[in-house]
Amino acid sequence: MSLLWGIPYLFIRIAVAEISPAFLVFVRTAVGAAILLPAAIVTTDLGPVLRRWRWVVAFAVIEISIPWVTLGTAEQQVSSSLAGLLIAGVPLVGALIALLTGSVHRLSGAALLGLLVGLAGVTAIAGGGFAVSGITPLVLIGITVVGYAVGPVLLTRPLAGTSSVGIMGLSLTFNTVLYGVLSWLSGWPTQLPSTPVVLSVVILGVFSTAIAFLVFAELIKEIGPVRATIITYINPAVAAILGVVVLQETFTLAMIVGFALVIVGSVLSTRRSGAASRERGPLPMEPS
C-alpha cells in the first residue's frame, strides 16, 4: 500500500507537465471507476451506500474532487518529493480534527508535543523548497492535506457500516462525470500526450486508484484500520526517493530533517493508549 500510494506523486508530476490537473482527474477517475464500480455492483449491496448518497457526494468532493486537483496544480510548480513529504502532515491534521470534533476530549501531553514537533517538521520541509516554489503551491498542498484528513471522518461516521468498495466506486464515478463536464467546458487536449504521460495516467488509474482501494479494503479486514495507518508514514518516503532517483529532484538536508520530525510528530499525536488502542479508529484513506 505504501508503494501504491507513494508512486502517484511522481506520475502526477509527469502528467501535469502536458495535461491540465482537471483533465488528469477525469481520466484517472474514469479508469478507476471502470474497474471499481462493476466490482462493487457484483460483490456488494449498494443499497445502504445509495441511501446515504449525500454523504457519498460529500466524501467524493472532500477526498477526491478538491485534493486531487489542488495537488496536481501544486505539482506544476513544486517537486514531487516536496509534495509527498508535505502530505506526511495528514495525521497531524487528523489529530486536530479529532480534538475539534469531539472524537477525543483533550490531547495528552505526548500528543500536544507531537503536534508541535510535526509543525516544526512541516516548516522545515516547506523551507527546503520555499524559495523556489513560492507560497501558492504550499497553500494548495495544505488544502490537499485537509481534504485527506477530513475524508476518513466521513467514512467512520455518516458512512460507517457501508461498503468501502461501493463508496469508492460511486465516488470515482461522480468525479468522472464532474471532471468530464469541466474538461469539456474548458477544452479537451488538442493532441495526444506523450507516451510517458499516457503511461503515467494509466498507472495512476489502474494501480494507484482501482487496485489500491481494493488492496486497502483487504488490508483493513486483515489488520484493522488502526494498524493500517502505518502506511501514511511510509508513502512520503517512497515519493521522495522516486522523485530524486527518477526526476533528479533536489532533496535538501532541511527536507530530510523535516520529514523525520513529521514522522515523530505524527506517531506521538496519533498514538492510542490502553483500551483506546483496541478500538476501531478512523479509516485512513489517502488516494494521492
SULRAPE-V12754 format. One record per pair of residues at least 4 apart in sequence whose ideal C-beta (glycine too) atoms are under 7 Angstrom apart, sorted by the first residue. I is the first residue (numbers start at 1). J is the second residue. Records with the same first field share a line. If there is no record, write none. Layout:
I->J + J
This chain:
1->5 + 212 + 215 + 216 + 219 + 231
2->6 + 231 + 234 + 235 + 238
3->7 + 238
4->207 + 208 + 211 + 212 + 215
5->208 + 212 + 231 + 235 + 286 + 288
6->234 + 235 + 238 + 239
7->11 + 208 + 238 + 242
8->12 + 204 + 208 + 288
9->13 + 80 + 83 + 84 + 239 + 243 + 288
10->14 + 80 + 239 + 242 + 243 + 246 + 247
11->15 + 200 + 203 + 204
12->16 + 71 + 72 + 75 + 80
13->75 + 80 + 247
14->196 + 197 + 200
15->19 + 24 + 197 + 200 + 201
16->21 + 24 + 72 + 75 + 76
18->193 + 194 + 197
19->23 + 24 + 189 + 193 + 197
20->24
21->25 + 69 + 72 + 73
22->26 + 69 + 179 + 182 + 183 + 186
23->27 + 183 + 189
24->28 + 72 + 201
25->29 + 68 + 69 + 72 + 175 + 179
26->30 + 176 + 179 + 180 + 183
27->31 + 201 + 205
28->32 + 201 + 204 + 205 + 209
29->33 + 64 + 172 + 175 + 176 + 179
30->34 + 176
31->202 + 205 + 206 + 209 + 210
32->36 + 172 + 205 + 209 + 210
33->37 + 169 + 172 + 173 + 176
35->39 + 210
36->40 + 165 + 168 + 169 + 172 + 210 + 213
37->41 + 169 + 173
38->42
39->43 + 165 + 169
40->44 + 46 + 163 + 165 + 166 + 169
41->46
43->165
44->163 + 165 + 166
46->50 + 166
47->51
48->52 + 162
49->56 + 162 + 163 + 166 + 167 + 170
52->56 + 158 + 159 + 162
53->57
54->58
55->59 + 154 + 158 + 159
56->60 + 167 + 170 + 171
57->61 + 174
58->62 + 154
59->63 + 151 + 154 + 155 + 159 + 167 + 171
60->64 + 65 + 171 + 174 + 175
61->65 + 66
62->66 + 147 + 150 + 151 + 154
63->67 + 147 + 148 + 151 + 285 + 287
64->68 + 171 + 175 + 287
65->175 + 178
66->70 + 143 + 147
67->71 + 144 + 147 + 148
68->72
69->73
70->74 + 140 + 143 + 144
71->75 + 83 + 141 + 144 + 288
73->140
74->78 + 83 + 137 + 140 + 141
75->80 + 83
77->133 + 137
78->82 + 83 + 129 + 133 + 137
79->83 + 129 + 243 + 249 + 250
80->84 + 239 + 243 + 247 + 249
81->85 + 239 + 240 + 243 + 244 + 249 + 251
82->86 + 125 + 128 + 129 + 255
83->87 + 141
84->235 + 236 + 239 + 240 + 243
85->125 + 236 + 240 + 255 + 258 + 259
86->122 + 125 + 126 + 141
87->144 + 145 + 236 + 288
88->236 + 259 + 262 + 263 + 266
89->93 + 118 + 122 + 145 + 262
90->94 + 145 + 148 + 149 + 232 + 286
91->95 + 229 + 232 + 266 + 269 + 270
92->96 + 115 + 118 + 265 + 266 + 269
93->97 + 145 + 146 + 149
94->98 + 149 + 270 + 282
95->99 + 111 + 115 + 269 + 270
96->100
97->101 + 149 + 150 + 153
98->103 + 104
99->104 + 107
101->153
107->111 + 112
109->113
110->114 + 268 + 271
111->115 + 268 + 269
112->116
113->117 + 268
114->118 + 265 + 266 + 267 + 268 + 269
115->119 + 265 + 269
116->120
117->121 + 261 + 264 + 265 + 268
118->122 + 261 + 262 + 265 + 266 + 269
119->123
120->124 + 261
121->125 + 258 + 259 + 261 + 262 + 265
122->126 + 258 + 262
123->127
124->128 + 254 + 257 + 258 + 261
125->255 + 258 + 259 + 262
126->130 + 138
127->254
128->252 + 254 + 255 + 258
129->133
133->137 + 138
135->139
136->140
137->141
138->142
139->143
140->144
141->145
142->146
143->147
144->148
145->149
146->150
147->151
148->286
151->155 + 285
152->156 + 282 + 283 + 284 + 285
153->157 + 282
154->158 + 159
155->159 + 283 + 285
156->160 + 282 + 283
159->167
162->166 + 167
163->167
164->168 + 217
165->169 + 214 + 217
166->170
167->171
168->172 + 213
169->173
170->174
171->175
172->176 + 209
173->177
174->178
175->179
176->180
177->181
178->182
179->183
180->184
181->185
182->186
183->188
184->188
189->193
193->197 + 198
195->199
196->200
197->201
198->202
199->203
200->204
201->205
202->206
203->207 + 208
204->208 + 209
205->209 + 210
206->210 + 211
207->211 + 212
208->212
209->213 + 287
210->214
211->215
212->216
213->217
214->218
215->219
216->220
217->221
218->222
219->223 + 228
220->224 + 225 + 228 + 283
223->227 + 228
224->228 + 280
225->280 + 281 + 282 + 283 + 284
226->272 + 277 + 281
228->284
229->270 + 284
230->234
231->235
232->284 + 286
233->263 + 266
234->238
235->239 + 286
236->240 + 259
237->241
238->242
239->243
240->244 + 251
241->245
242->246
243->247 + 249
244->249 + 251
251->255
253->257
254->258
255->259
256->260
257->261
258->262
259->263
260->264
261->265
262->266
263->267
264->268
265->269
266->270
267->271
272->276 + 277 + 281
273->277
275->279
